[in-house]
Amino acid sequence: MQAAEGSIEQACATWGKAIDHMHGVQSGRTRKAVGSMRRDLSRFRTRGLRCAAELDERAREFFSSSR
């Protein structure tokens, strides 16, 4: 909702907190949520928004650590 409303910095902060809380959780549902987040971030990442790029990197790390 925050990203859709144009509050991308706030959305990145919220998603970042969510990733923090998902640390150590290994389930299909959490992987799906992080994948959806990355798809939602893609348009902001291509615009060069730093918070989106940093969050995407954290999401990639999440995927690599949850395997």
NUTI-253978 format. One record per residue: residue in three letters; x negated, z negated, y of N, C-alpha, C, O in turn; residue number from 1. Coordinates in Angstrom, 3 decimals, decimal comma. Example, Ala and Ser with C-alpha at 12.3 -4.5 7.8 and 13.67 -1.06 7.14 Angstrom:
// NUTI-253978
aa_n.c1_n.c3_n.c2_ca.c1_ca.c3_ca.c2_c.c1_c.c3_c.c2_o.c1_o.c3_o.c2_i
ALA_-13,190_-7,800_-5,690_-12,300_-7,800_-4,500_-13,200_-7,800_-3,300_-14,236_-8,465_-3,319_1
SER_-12,850_-7,080_-2,250_-13,670_-7,140_-1,060_-12,900_-7,870_0,030_-13,409_-8,039_1,138_2
END
This chain:
// NUTI-253978
aa_n.c1_n.c3_n.c2_ca.c1_ca.c3_ca.c2_c.c1_c.c3_c.c2_o.c1_o.c3_o.c2_i
MET_-0,821_0,000_-1,186_0,000_0,000_0,000_-0,870_0,000_1,257_-0,594_0,728_2,211_1
GLN_-1,908_-0,811_1,251_-2,749_-0,903_2,444_-3,416_0,434_2,749_-3,455_0,866_3,901_2
ALA_-3,938_1,084_1,720_-4,585_2,388_1,923_-3,574_3,423_2,394_-3,868_4,219_3,286_3
ALA_-2,391_3,416_1,802_-1,358_4,373_2,182_-0,920_4,187_3,631_-0,510_5,140_4,293_4
GLU_-1,010_2,957_4,113_-0,631_2,659_5,496_-1,775_2,902_6,472_-1,603_2,732_7,679_5
GLY_-2,947_3,299_5,961_-4,079_3,588_6,822_-5,035_2,439_7,042_-5,975_2,562_7,827_6
SER_-4,820_1,329_6,369_-5,697_0,161_6,498_-6,740_0,175_5,384_-6,749_-0,699_4,518_7
ILE_-7,617_1,179_5,416_-8,549_1,364_4,317_-9,548_0,217_4,195_-9,903_-0,168_3,081_8
GLU_-10,007_-0,335_5,316_-10,945_-1,453_5,231_-10,301_-2,654_4,548_-10,931_-3,325_3,731_9
GLN_-9,058_-2,914_4,883_-8,336_-4,015_4,264_-8,081_-3,717_2,788_-8,173_-4,615_1,950_10
ALA_-7,764_-2,470_2,466_-7,554_-2,083_1,070_-8,843_-2,266_0,266_-8,808_-2,751_-0,865_11
CYS_-9,967_-1,879_0,846_-11,251_-2,049_0,148_-11,536_-3,529_-0,108_-12,029_-3,892_-1,176_12
ALA_-11,229_-4,376_0,864_-11,439_-5,816_0,688_-10,553_-6,352_-0,438_-11,002_-7,147_-1,264_13
THR_-9,312_-5,921_-0,465_-8,389_-6,363_-1,515_-8,839_-5,882_-2,881_-8,852_-6,652_-3,842_14
TRP_-9,215_-4,594_-2,973_-9,687_-4,049_-4,244_-10,978_-4,735_-4,689_-11,192_-4,966_-5,879_15
GLY_-11,837_-5,060_-3,715_-13,082_-5,758_-4,044_-12,815_-7,120_-4,659_-13,475_-7,513_-5,620_16
LYS_-11,853_-7,836_-4,108_-11,473_-9,144_-4,671_-10,909_-8,968_-6,072_-11,174_-9,777_-6,960_17
ALA_-10,135_-7,914_-6,267_-9,561_-7,659_-7,593_-10,667_-7,407_-8,614_-10,608_-7,917_-9,733_18
ILE_-11,675_-6,620_-8,233_-12,787_-6,359_-9,146_-13,524_-7,659_-9,461_-13,934_-7,881_-10,600_19
ASP_-13,693_-8,520_-8,449_-14,335_-9,812_-8,687_-13,575_-10,611_-9,743_-14,186_-11,224_-10,618_20
HIS_-12,265_-10,603_-9,664_-11,440_-11,371_-10,599_-11,396_-10,736_-11,991_-11,132_-11,420_-12,980_21
MET_-11,655_-9,432_-12,064_-11,643_-8,738_-13,352_-12,963_-8,870_-14,089_-13,063_-8,471_-15,249_22
HIS_-13,985_-9,425_-13,435_-15,304_-9,538_-14,054_-15,202_-10,242_-15,411_-14,668_-11,346_-15,518_23
GLY_-15,715_-9,592_-16,419_-15,707_-10,153_-17,760_-14,460_-9,823_-18,572_-14,431_-10,070_-19,778_24
VAL_-13,438_-9,274_-17,939_-12,210_-8,921_-18,649_-12,392_-7,532_-19,252_-12,759_-6,583_-18,559_25
GLN_-12,136_-7,430_-20,529_-12,276_-6,145_-21,209_-10,939_-5,762_-21,821_-10,614_-6,150_-22,943_26
SER_-10,175_-4,993_-21,062_-8,893_-4,530_-21,577_-8,617_-3,140_-21,035_-9,167_-2,726_-20,014_27
GLY_-7,771_-2,447_-21,728_-7,375_-1,122_-21,288_-6,654_-1,158_-19,951_-6,787_-0,239_-19,142_28
ARG_-5,908_-2,197_-19,726_-5,145_-2,312_-18,485_-6,070_-2,461_-17,277_-5,830_-1,845_-16,239_29
THR_-7,126_-3,270_-17,399_-8,043_-3,421_-16,277_-8,822_-2,133_-16,037_-9,048_-1,755_-14,887_30
ARG_-9,233_-1,459_-17,097_-9,944_-0,184_-16,946_-9,045_0,849_-16,270_-9,506_1,621_-15,429_31
LYS_-7,778_0,862_-16,633_-6,836_1,791_-16,018_-6,660_1,477_-14,530_-6,597_2,388_-13,704_32
ALA_-6,582_0,203_-14,193_-6,416_-0,202_-12,793_-7,627_0,211_-11,957_-7,474_0,692_-10,835_33
VAL_-8,821_0,025_-12,501_-10,026_0,410_-11,762_-10,108_1,932_-11,645_-10,530_2,451_-10,611_34
GLY_-9,713_2,640_-12,682_-9,684_4,104_-12,618_-8,717_4,608_-11,554_-9,023_5,553_-10,828_35
SER_-7,566_3,984_-11,464_-6,584_4,353_-10,435_-7,128_4,066_-9,039_-6,923_4,845_-8,107_36
MET_-7,816_2,951_-8,911_-8,408_2,593_-7,641_-9,433_3,653_-7,227_-9,460_4,062_-6,066_37
ARG_-10,264_4,095_-8,153_-11,270_5,114_-7,840_-10,620_6,422_-7,413_-11,103_7,085_-6,496_38
ARG_-9,533_6,794_-8,071_-8,825_8,016_-7,675_-8,256_7,873_-6,265_-8,335_8,801_-5,460_39
ASP_-7,687_6,716_-5,973_-7,134_6,481_-4,640_-8,231_6,475_-3,574_-7,996_6,894_-2,440_40
LEU_-9,401_6,011_-3,925_-10,516_5,943_-2,979_-11,171_7,294_-2,713_-11,828_7,469_-1,687_41
SER_-11,003_8,241_-3,616_-11,765_9,486_-3,548_-11,614_10,203_-2,204_-12,597_10,722_-1,676_42
ARG_-10,421_10,240_-1,651_-10,246_10,950_-0,376_-10,948_10,238_0,774_-11,387_10,881_1,727_43
PHE_-11,056_8,921_0,690_-11,749_8,173_1,734_-13,264_8,250_1,557_-14,021_8,262_2,528_44
ARG_-13,681_8,302_0,309_-15,109_8,418_0,002_-15,648_9,747_0,529_-16,743_9,795_1,089_45
THR_-14,885_10,821_0,353_-15,342_12,132_0,817_-15,373_12,221_2,343_-16,062_13,079_2,895_46
ARG_-14,647_11,360_3,019_-14,685_11,307_4,490_-15,898_10,523_4,988_-16,161_10,465_6,189_47
GLY_-16,622_9,928_4,063_-17,828_9,200_4,432_-17,603_7,755_4,835_-18,455_7,163_5,498_48
LEU_-16,475_7,173_4,448_-16,225_5,774_4,778_-17,096_4,872_3,901_-17,032_4,910_2,672_49
ARG_-17,894_4,078_4,567_-18,864_3,230_3,858_-18,205_2,260_2,886_-18,667_2,112_1,755_50
CYS_-17,133_1,600_3,311_-16,494_0,615_2,438_-15,965_1,280_1,162_-15,998_0,677_0,089_51
ALA_-15,484_2,507_1,276_-14,987_3,223_0,097_-16,132_3,584_-0,845_-15,995_3,469_-2,063_52
ALA_-17,246_4,015_-0,291_-18,407_4,367_-1,118_-18,964_3,135_-1,829_-19,309_3,199_-3,009_53
GLU_-19,052_2,017_-1,113_-19,564_0,784_-1,713_-18,631_0,284_-2,812_-19,088_-0,159_-3,866_54
LEU_-17,344_0,356_-2,567_-16,386_-0,094_-3,566_-16,399_0,818_-4,787_-16,266_0,346_-5,916_55
ASP_-16,556_2,105_-4,571_-16,643_3,033_-5,692_-17,865_2,715_-6,561_-17,798_2,784_-7,789_56
GLU_-18,955_2,375_-5,925_-20,167_1,993_-6,677_-19,893_0,743_-7,513_-20,302_0,670_-8,672_57
ARG_-19,214_-0,222_-6,940_-18,858_-1,433_-7,705_-17,949_-1,092_-8,880_-18,075_-1,672_-9,959_58
ALA_-17,033_-0,150_-8,667_-16,121_0,250_-9,738_-16,903_0,931_-10,853_-16,621_0,705_-12,030_59
ARG_-17,879_1,761_-10,503_-18,721_2,403_-11,540_-19,506_1,352_-12,311_-19,645_1,450_-13,530_60
GLU_-20,018_0,350_-11,608_-20,725_-0,738_-12,284_-19,793_-1,499_-13,210_-20,194_-1,922_-14,294_61
PHE_-18,550_-1,675_-12,782_-17,561_-2,352_-13,619_-17,389_-1,599_-14,928_-17,378_-2,201_-16,001_62
PHE_-17,252_-0,266_-14,836_-17,094_0,537_-16,042_-18,320_0,455_-16,943_-18,182_0,369_-18,163_63
SER_-19,491_0,481_-16,375_-20,697_0,451_-17,194_-20,910_-0,919_-17,836_-21,465_-1,005_-18,931_64
SER_-20,478_-1,987_-17,173_-20,658_-3,325_-17,751_-19,571_-3,689_-18,748_-19,753_-4,610_-19,545_65
SER_-18,446_-2,987_-18,722_-17,332_-3,351_-19,607_-17,338_-2,541_-20,915_-16,376_-2,590_-21,682_66
ARG_-18,391_-1,819_-21,155_-18,456_-1,033_-22,393_-19,084_-1,787_-23,503_-19,212_-1,265_-24,610_67
END
